[in-house]
């Protein structure tokens, strides 16, 4: 269990540091977000998700002792997921945010979620479309449009 809980703890600390540093930047409003709003929101979201992962790991350890099964994520899957995130970061400006977000979610769901192609594609379209709707349409955050111009 020690190795399983280390990652979420590191992410929790990283989210806290991101939130603390970004909170010194101008926040703005929801209609006119400042440069600090997006990183503060992401840092807070990272902390919440990390806390959930820590709780699930702790509860999962109890279930394992009681004989329940768990999802098997290997080091190679984690390495592939990291590679997907690095590649998406590298192509973000060229491909644009919508396509990069779609490819990242698709890659992560296929690698870590172990879902079929249809489920992965539907989830990826919904996640990328939802993020584009929130950040570009509603919050007017200027994200890379890429060669598609989206």
C-alpha atoms as an extended CHARMM CRD file, in Angstrom:
* protein
*
       150  EXT
         1         1  UNK       CA              0.0000000000        0.0000000000        0.0000000000  PROA      1               0.0000000000
         2         2  UNK       CA              2.8990000000        2.3510000000        0.6760000000  PROA      2               0.0000000000
         3         3  UNK       CA              3.8060000000        2.6990000000       -3.0170000000  PROA      3               0.0000000000
         4         4  UNK       CA              0.1420000000        3.0920000000       -4.0600000000  PROA      4               0.0000000000
         5         5  UNK       CA             -0.4550000000        6.0260000000       -1.7500000000  PROA      5               0.0000000000
         6         6  UNK       CA              2.7960000000        7.8640000000       -2.4930000000  PROA      6               0.0000000000
         7         7  UNK       CA              1.6470000000        9.1720000000       -5.9190000000  PROA      7               0.0000000000
         8         8  UNK       CA             -1.5930000000       10.7640000000       -4.6490000000  PROA      8               0.0000000000
         9         9  UNK       CA              0.2890000000       12.3160000000       -1.7230000000  PROA      9               0.0000000000
        10        10  UNK       CA              2.8410000000       13.8940000000       -4.0970000000  PROA      10              0.0000000000
        11        11  UNK       CA             -0.0060000000       15.1970000000       -6.2950000000  PROA      11              0.0000000000
        12        12  UNK       CA             -1.7960000000       16.5800000000       -3.2290000000  PROA      12              0.0000000000
        13        13  UNK       CA              1.3450000000       18.5030000000       -2.2470000000  PROA      13              0.0000000000
        14        14  UNK       CA              1.8490000000       19.7000000000       -5.8450000000  PROA      14              0.0000000000
        15        15  UNK       CA             -1.7790000000       20.8770000000       -5.9950000000  PROA      15              0.0000000000
        16        16  UNK       CA             -1.3490000000       22.7450000000       -2.7170000000  PROA      16              0.0000000000
        17        17  UNK       CA              1.8260000000       24.4380000000       -3.9210000000  PROA      17              0.0000000000
        18        18  UNK       CA              0.2040000000       25.3330000000       -7.2450000000  PROA      18              0.0000000000
        19        19  UNK       CA             -2.7890000000       26.8370000000       -5.4690000000  PROA      19              0.0000000000
        20        20  UNK       CA             -0.6230000000       28.7500000000       -2.9870000000  PROA      20              0.0000000000
        21        21  UNK       CA              1.6680000000       30.2470000000       -5.6330000000  PROA      21              0.0000000000
        22        22  UNK       CA             -1.1720000000       30.9990000000       -8.0590000000  PROA      22              0.0000000000
        23        23  UNK       CA             -3.3330000000       32.6500000000       -5.4090000000  PROA      23              0.0000000000
        24        24  UNK       CA             -0.9180000000       35.6010000000       -5.4430000000  PROA      24              0.0000000000
        25        25  UNK       CA             -1.8660000000       36.2810000000       -9.0750000000  PROA      25              0.0000000000
        26        26  UNK       CA             -4.9090000000       38.3760000000      -10.0260000000  PROA      26              0.0000000000
        27        27  UNK       CA             -8.0850000000       36.2670000000       -9.8800000000  PROA      27              0.0000000000
        28        28  UNK       CA            -10.4920000000       38.4460000000      -11.8350000000  PROA      28              0.0000000000
        29        29  UNK       CA            -14.1310000000       37.3410000000      -12.0880000000  PROA      29              0.0000000000
        30        30  UNK       CA            -15.9240000000       34.4650000000      -13.7980000000  PROA      30              0.0000000000
        31        31  UNK       CA            -16.7880000000       36.7590000000      -16.7100000000  PROA      31              0.0000000000
        32        32  UNK       CA            -13.2660000000       38.1930000000      -16.9110000000  PROA      32              0.0000000000
        33        33  UNK       CA            -10.9060000000       35.6360000000      -15.3480000000  PROA      33              0.0000000000
        34        34  UNK       CA             -7.4830000000       36.8310000000      -14.2800000000  PROA      34              0.0000000000
        35        35  UNK       CA             -4.2420000000       34.9830000000      -14.8190000000  PROA      35              0.0000000000
        36        36  UNK       CA             -4.5070000000       33.2650000000      -11.4310000000  PROA      36              0.0000000000
        37        37  UNK       CA             -8.0110000000       31.8250000000      -11.7130000000  PROA      37              0.0000000000
        38        38  UNK       CA             -7.2250000000       28.8580000000      -13.9720000000  PROA      38              0.0000000000
        39        39  UNK       CA             -4.1510000000       27.5990000000      -12.0540000000  PROA      39              0.0000000000
        40        40  UNK       CA             -5.9010000000       28.0610000000       -8.6990000000  PROA      40              0.0000000000
        41        41  UNK       CA             -8.8950000000       26.0840000000       -9.9610000000  PROA      41              0.0000000000
        42        42  UNK       CA             -6.6560000000       23.3350000000      -11.3510000000  PROA      42              0.0000000000
        43        43  UNK       CA             -4.5890000000       23.2120000000       -8.1490000000  PROA      43              0.0000000000
        44        44  UNK       CA             -7.7560000000       22.9280000000       -6.0790000000  PROA      44              0.0000000000
        45        45  UNK       CA             -9.1480000000       20.2430000000       -8.3610000000  PROA      45              0.0000000000
        46        46  UNK       CA             -5.8610000000       18.3470000000       -8.1640000000  PROA      46              0.0000000000
        47        47  UNK       CA             -5.9940000000       18.4700000000       -4.3620000000  PROA      47              0.0000000000
        48        48  UNK       CA             -9.5940000000       17.2160000000       -4.2730000000  PROA      48              0.0000000000
        49        49  UNK       CA             -8.8820000000       14.3930000000       -6.7170000000  PROA      49              0.0000000000
        50        50  UNK       CA             -5.7140000000       13.4370000000       -4.8150000000  PROA      50              0.0000000000
        51        51  UNK       CA             -7.6000000000       13.3630000000       -1.5320000000  PROA      51              0.0000000000
        52        52  UNK       CA            -10.2070000000       11.0960000000       -3.1190000000  PROA      52              0.0000000000
        53        53  UNK       CA             -7.4390000000        8.8240000000       -4.4430000000  PROA      53              0.0000000000
        54        54  UNK       CA             -5.8520000000        8.6620000000       -0.9870000000  PROA      54              0.0000000000
        55        55  UNK       CA             -9.1790000000        7.7510000000        0.6120000000  PROA      55              0.0000000000
        56        56  UNK       CA             -9.9040000000        5.1380000000       -2.0580000000  PROA      56              0.0000000000
        57        57  UNK       CA             -6.4500000000        3.6400000000       -1.5580000000  PROA      57              0.0000000000
        58        58  UNK       CA             -6.9300000000        3.4620000000        2.1860000000  PROA      58              0.0000000000
        59        59  UNK       CA            -10.4170000000        1.9800000000        1.8140000000  PROA      59              0.0000000000
        60        60  UNK       CA             -9.1540000000       -0.3780000000       -0.9020000000  PROA      60              0.0000000000
        61        61  UNK       CA             -6.4970000000       -1.7220000000        1.4430000000  PROA      61              0.0000000000
        62        62  UNK       CA             -9.2330000000       -2.6800000000        3.8770000000  PROA      62              0.0000000000
        63        63  UNK       CA            -11.2290000000       -4.3350000000        1.0670000000  PROA      63              0.0000000000
        64        64  UNK       CA             -8.1490000000       -6.2370000000       -0.0960000000  PROA      64              0.0000000000
        65        65  UNK       CA             -7.7460000000       -7.6240000000        3.3730000000  PROA      65              0.0000000000
        66        66  UNK       CA            -11.3890000000       -8.6670000000        3.1700000000  PROA      66              0.0000000000
        67        67  UNK       CA            -10.7920000000      -10.4160000000       -0.1770000000  PROA      67              0.0000000000
        68        68  UNK       CA            -12.1900000000       -7.9510000000       -2.7400000000  PROA      68              0.0000000000
        69        69  UNK       CA            -10.5530000000       -7.5840000000       -6.1610000000  PROA      69              0.0000000000
        70        70  UNK       CA             -8.9400000000       -4.4000000000       -7.4710000000  PROA      70              0.0000000000
        71        71  UNK       CA             -7.9050000000       -2.8080000000      -10.7510000000  PROA      71              0.0000000000
        72        72  UNK       CA             -4.4160000000       -3.8440000000      -11.7840000000  PROA      72              0.0000000000
        73        73  UNK       CA             -2.3140000000       -0.9250000000      -13.0130000000  PROA      73              0.0000000000
        74        74  UNK       CA              1.2500000000       -1.8490000000      -13.8650000000  PROA      74              0.0000000000
        75        75  UNK       CA              4.3270000000        0.3370000000      -14.1070000000  PROA      75              0.0000000000
        76        76  UNK       CA              4.2560000000       -0.0160000000      -17.8710000000  PROA      76              0.0000000000
        77        77  UNK       CA              0.7040000000        1.4110000000      -17.9540000000  PROA      77              0.0000000000
        78        78  UNK       CA              1.7760000000        4.3330000000      -15.8040000000  PROA      78              0.0000000000
        79        79  UNK       CA              4.7610000000        4.8680000000      -18.1100000000  PROA      79              0.0000000000
        80        80  UNK       CA              2.5210000000        4.7900000000      -21.1850000000  PROA      80              0.0000000000
        81        81  UNK       CA              0.1230000000        7.2650000000      -19.5420000000  PROA      81              0.0000000000
        82        82  UNK       CA              3.0390000000        9.5830000000      -18.7860000000  PROA      82              0.0000000000
        83        83  UNK       CA              4.2250000000        9.2450000000      -22.3860000000  PROA      83              0.0000000000
        84        84  UNK       CA              0.7300000000       10.1750000000      -23.6570000000  PROA      84              0.0000000000
        85        85  UNK       CA              0.7390000000       13.3120000000      -21.4890000000  PROA      85              0.0000000000
        86        86  UNK       CA              4.2230000000       14.3150000000      -22.6870000000  PROA      86              0.0000000000
        87        87  UNK       CA              3.3040000000       13.7860000000      -26.3490000000  PROA      87              0.0000000000
        88        88  UNK       CA              0.0490000000       15.7380000000      -25.9870000000  PROA      88              0.0000000000
        89        89  UNK       CA              1.9460000000       18.5790000000      -24.3300000000  PROA      89              0.0000000000
        90        90  UNK       CA              4.4300000000       18.5640000000      -27.2260000000  PROA      90              0.0000000000
        91        91  UNK       CA              1.6880000000       18.8320000000      -29.8770000000  PROA      91              0.0000000000
        92        92  UNK       CA             -0.6580000000       21.1710000000      -27.9990000000  PROA      92              0.0000000000
        93        93  UNK       CA              0.1400000000       24.3470000000      -29.9450000000  PROA      93              0.0000000000
        94        94  UNK       CA              0.2090000000       22.5690000000      -33.3160000000  PROA      94              0.0000000000
        95        95  UNK       CA             -2.8990000000       20.4090000000      -32.8120000000  PROA      95              0.0000000000
        96        96  UNK       CA             -4.8570000000       22.8950000000      -30.7070000000  PROA      96              0.0000000000
        97        97  UNK       CA             -6.5230000000       22.3850000000      -27.3530000000  PROA      97              0.0000000000
        98        98  UNK       CA             -9.6640000000       20.4870000000      -28.4660000000  PROA      98              0.0000000000
        99        99  UNK       CA             -7.7760000000       17.8510000000      -30.4480000000  PROA      99              0.0000000000
       100       100  UNK       CA             -4.9860000000       17.5600000000      -27.8530000000  PROA      100             0.0000000000
       101       101  UNK       CA             -7.5150000000       17.1650000000      -25.0290000000  PROA      101             0.0000000000
       102       102  UNK       CA             -9.4090000000       14.5410000000      -27.0260000000  PROA      102             0.0000000000
       103       103  UNK       CA             -6.2220000000       12.5640000000      -27.7350000000  PROA      103             0.0000000000
       104       104  UNK       CA             -5.0500000000       12.7710000000      -24.1220000000  PROA      104             0.0000000000
       105       105  UNK       CA             -8.3500000000       11.5800000000      -22.6660000000  PROA      105             0.0000000000
       106       106  UNK       CA             -8.5850000000        8.8440000000      -25.2890000000  PROA      106             0.0000000000
       107       107  UNK       CA             -5.0750000000        7.6300000000      -24.5440000000  PROA      107             0.0000000000
       108       108  UNK       CA             -5.5370000000        7.7010000000      -20.7750000000  PROA      108             0.0000000000
       109       109  UNK       CA             -8.9260000000        5.9860000000      -20.8360000000  PROA      109             0.0000000000
       110       110  UNK       CA             -7.6220000000        3.2510000000      -23.1500000000  PROA      110             0.0000000000
       111       111  UNK       CA             -4.4550000000        2.7050000000      -21.0900000000  PROA      111             0.0000000000
       112       112  UNK       CA             -5.6240000000        3.1840000000      -17.5180000000  PROA      112             0.0000000000
       113       113  UNK       CA             -9.3780000000        2.7900000000      -17.7800000000  PROA      113             0.0000000000
       114       114  UNK       CA             -9.2140000000       -0.4410000000      -19.7650000000  PROA      114             0.0000000000
       115       115  UNK       CA            -12.4140000000        0.4560000000      -21.6080000000  PROA      115             0.0000000000
       116       116  UNK       CA            -13.4410000000       -0.4920000000      -25.1460000000  PROA      116             0.0000000000
       117       117  UNK       CA            -12.9910000000        1.7730000000      -28.1650000000  PROA      117             0.0000000000
       118       118  UNK       CA            -16.5960000000        2.9850000000      -28.3100000000  PROA      118             0.0000000000
       119       119  UNK       CA            -16.7000000000        3.9220000000      -24.6260000000  PROA      119             0.0000000000
       120       120  UNK       CA            -13.2820000000        5.5640000000      -24.8620000000  PROA      120             0.0000000000
       121       121  UNK       CA            -14.2270000000        7.5960000000      -27.9500000000  PROA      121             0.0000000000
       122       122  UNK       CA            -17.5460000000        8.7650000000      -26.5040000000  PROA      122             0.0000000000
       123       123  UNK       CA            -15.9540000000        9.7250000000      -23.1880000000  PROA      123             0.0000000000
       124       124  UNK       CA            -13.0940000000       11.5330000000      -24.9580000000  PROA      124             0.0000000000
       125       125  UNK       CA            -15.4520000000       13.5710000000      -27.1510000000  PROA      125             0.0000000000
       126       126  UNK       CA            -17.5800000000       14.4910000000      -24.1260000000  PROA      126             0.0000000000
       127       127  UNK       CA            -14.5760000000       15.4550000000      -21.9780000000  PROA      127             0.0000000000
       128       128  UNK       CA            -12.8350000000       17.5160000000      -24.6850000000  PROA      128             0.0000000000
       129       129  UNK       CA            -16.1010000000       19.1390000000      -25.7850000000  PROA      129             0.0000000000
       130       130  UNK       CA            -17.1130000000       19.9180000000      -22.2150000000  PROA      130             0.0000000000
       131       131  UNK       CA            -13.7400000000       21.4600000000      -21.3990000000  PROA      131             0.0000000000
       132       132  UNK       CA            -13.8650000000       23.5300000000      -24.5950000000  PROA      132             0.0000000000
       133       133  UNK       CA            -17.3830000000       24.7120000000      -23.7640000000  PROA      133             0.0000000000
       134       134  UNK       CA            -16.4360000000       25.7450000000      -20.2300000000  PROA      134             0.0000000000
       135       135  UNK       CA            -13.0560000000       27.3510000000      -20.8710000000  PROA      135             0.0000000000
       136       136  UNK       CA            -13.3330000000       28.7840000000      -24.3920000000  PROA      136             0.0000000000
       137       137  UNK       CA            -17.0440000000       29.5220000000      -24.7690000000  PROA      137             0.0000000000
       138       138  UNK       CA            -18.0680000000       30.4990000000      -21.2400000000  PROA      138             0.0000000000
       139       139  UNK       CA            -14.8750000000       31.7430000000      -19.5940000000  PROA      139             0.0000000000
       140       140  UNK       CA            -13.2870000000       33.1010000000      -22.7960000000  PROA      140             0.0000000000
       141       141  UNK       CA             -9.8960000000       31.5760000000      -21.9420000000  PROA      141             0.0000000000
       142       142  UNK       CA             -7.6380000000       31.8460000000      -25.0070000000  PROA      142             0.0000000000
       143       143  UNK       CA             -6.4530000000       28.2900000000      -25.6650000000  PROA      143             0.0000000000
       144       144  UNK       CA             -4.3760000000       27.1420000000      -28.6510000000  PROA      144             0.0000000000
       145       145  UNK       CA             -6.5790000000       26.6370000000      -31.7290000000  PROA      145             0.0000000000
       146       146  UNK       CA             -4.0970000000       24.6220000000      -33.7600000000  PROA      146             0.0000000000
       147       147  UNK       CA             -4.3250000000       23.7680000000      -37.4270000000  PROA      147             0.0000000000
       148       148  UNK       CA             -8.0740000000       23.0140000000      -37.1960000000  PROA      148             0.0000000000
       149       149  UNK       CA             -8.8330000000       26.5480000000      -36.0120000000  PROA      149             0.0000000000
       150       150  UNK       CA            -11.1890000000       25.3800000000      -33.2380000000  PROA      150             0.0000000000
